[in-house]
Amino acid sequence: MVNIQTAYLTPPFAYSIFYLKGVAPQSLTLGQIYRGIIPFVFLQLVGLALCIAFPAIILWLPTVLYG
């Protein structure tokens, strides 16, 4: 799911960016939106790397809830 969420923010698909462009003021360009999401994409990639490197992060909550 973290990977899919990253895909919604990055090209070539970037569905979330196109949705945002649809509701943003006309003065806001697509390029400005792309530049604005760079820190968030970086954080998504860090989170994805942590999930891959340490799978226990993902499995901790289900283990607590369902024993």
C-alpha positions as CSV (number, residue, x, y, z in Angstrom):
1,M,0.0,0.0,0.0
2,V,2.9,2.4,0.7
3,N,4.2,1.7,-2.8
4,I,0.8,2.3,-4.4
5,Q,0.4,5.5,-2.4
6,T,3.8,6.7,-3.8
7,A,2.6,5.9,-7.3
8,Y,-0.3,8.2,-6.9
9,L,2.1,11.1,-6.3
10,T,4.7,10.4,-8.9
11,P,4.8,10.4,-12.7
12,P,3.8,8.9,-15.1
13,F,0.4,8.3,-13.5
14,A,0.3,10.8,-10.5
15,Y,-3.5,10.6,-10.2
16,S,-3.5,12.7,-7.0
17,I,-1.7,15.5,-8.7
18,F,-4.2,15.7,-11.5
19,Y,-7.1,15.7,-9.0
20,L,-5.4,18.5,-7.1
21,K,-4.9,20.5,-10.3
22,G,-8.6,20.2,-11.0
23,V,-9.5,21.9,-7.7
24,A,-6.5,24.3,-7.5
25,P,-6.7,28.0,-8.6
26,Q,-6.0,28.6,-12.3
27,S,-2.8,30.4,-11.4
28,L,-1.2,27.3,-10.0
29,T,0.7,25.4,-12.6
30,L,1.2,21.6,-12.8
31,G,5.0,22.3,-12.5
32,Q,4.5,24.1,-9.2
33,I,2.4,21.2,-7.9
34,Y,5.1,18.7,-8.9
35,R,7.8,20.8,-7.2
36,G,5.6,21.0,-4.1
37,I,5.2,17.3,-3.7
38,I,9.0,16.5,-3.8
39,P,9.4,16.5,0.0
40,F,6.4,14.2,0.4
41,V,7.6,11.8,-2.2
42,F,11.0,11.7,-0.4
43,L,9.2,10.9,2.9
44,Q,7.1,8.2,1.2
45,L,10.3,6.6,-0.3
46,V,12.0,6.6,3.2
47,G,8.9,5.0,4.7
48,L,8.8,2.4,1.9
49,A,12.5,1.6,2.4
50,L,11.9,1.2,6.2
51,C,9.0,-1.2,5.5
52,I,11.2,-3.3,3.2
53,A,14.2,-3.2,5.5
54,F,12.2,-3.9,8.7
55,P,9.1,-5.9,8.0
56,A,8.4,-6.1,11.7
57,I,7.2,-2.5,11.4
58,I,4.3,-3.6,9.3
59,L,3.5,-6.8,11.3
60,W,3.6,-5.2,14.8
61,L,0.0,-3.9,15.0
62,P,-1.6,-7.1,13.6
63,T,0.5,-9.1,16.0
64,V,-0.7,-7.0,19.0
65,L,-4.3,-7.1,17.9
66,Y,-4.7,-10.7,16.9
67,G,-1.9,-12.3,19.0
